[in-house]
Amino acid sequence: MSYEQNWRTEFYRGMDVHVSALPRDDARATWDYTVRIGQPGEDAASISELMATSGDDAEYPNEAAAVQAALRKGYAMVDALLG
């Protein structure tokens, strides 16, 4: 299955939090996510030093749930970075 990755960007504590939800390739039809943290104005598709995927075996039932989980993860990453 081919899926175009769509990025959503939110500004948080001086950083851009880029998140994208992707459907998993499994029979359960669940979703996963990717997070990238960057300086304001950086392209979401560019490689970032701070990046994460869900990797938590959570089953997000739809794209919106995966995006919300990704934003929470992104905010936590920024909080850890900035202290």
N, C-alpha and C positions, 0 to 999 in steps of 0.2 A: 504494500500500500504506500502510495506517495502522498506526502502531506507537506504543504508549504508552511514553514515556521513563521508565525506572526508574532511580533514583539510588542509588548506594552511597556511603556516607560513611565516611571513616577520619580519625582525629585524627592529625596529624603535626606535630611541633615547634610546638605551640600553635595550629595552624590546622586548620580542617576542609577536607579534600580531597574534593570531591564529583565522582564520575565516573559516566558513563552511556554504555552502548554502544548503537548504533543500526545496524540493517541498512542497507547501502547499496542504493540503487535501481539495481542493475546486474545483468547476466546472470551474473556470477561468484558471486553470493550471498556477498559478503564483508561485513565489519563495519567501522564507523568509531566514533569516540568523541568525547565532549565532557568537558571538565574545568572545574570552577569552584572557586576557592579563596575561602574566607570565614572570618569570625570564628566561633568555636565557637557552635553553636546557631542560626546563620542557616539559613534555609530553602534547600535545595538548588535549588529551582526559581526563586529570586529572582535577578535579574541581579547579576552580580559584576563588579567592576573587573578581576579577574584571571581570564581565561577563555581556553581554547584548544580547538581541535579538532585531530584528528590531522594533517590537512594534509600528511602526509608520503608520500602515495601508497602506504603500506604496505597489504598485503592481510591483514587479520586473518581467519582462517578461521572463527572462531566468536565468540560473545559473550564467553566467558571470556578468550580471548586479547586481545580489544579492551579489556576491563576491566583486565587486567594491564598492558597498554601505557599505558592512561590513568592508572593509579596511578603508574607510573614517571614519566610526564610531570608529574603533579601534584606528586610529591615533588621533582622537579627545579625546578619553579616556586617552591615554598616555599623550597628551599635557595638559589635565586638571590635571592629577596626578602629573606631573613634573613641571607644571607652566610655 
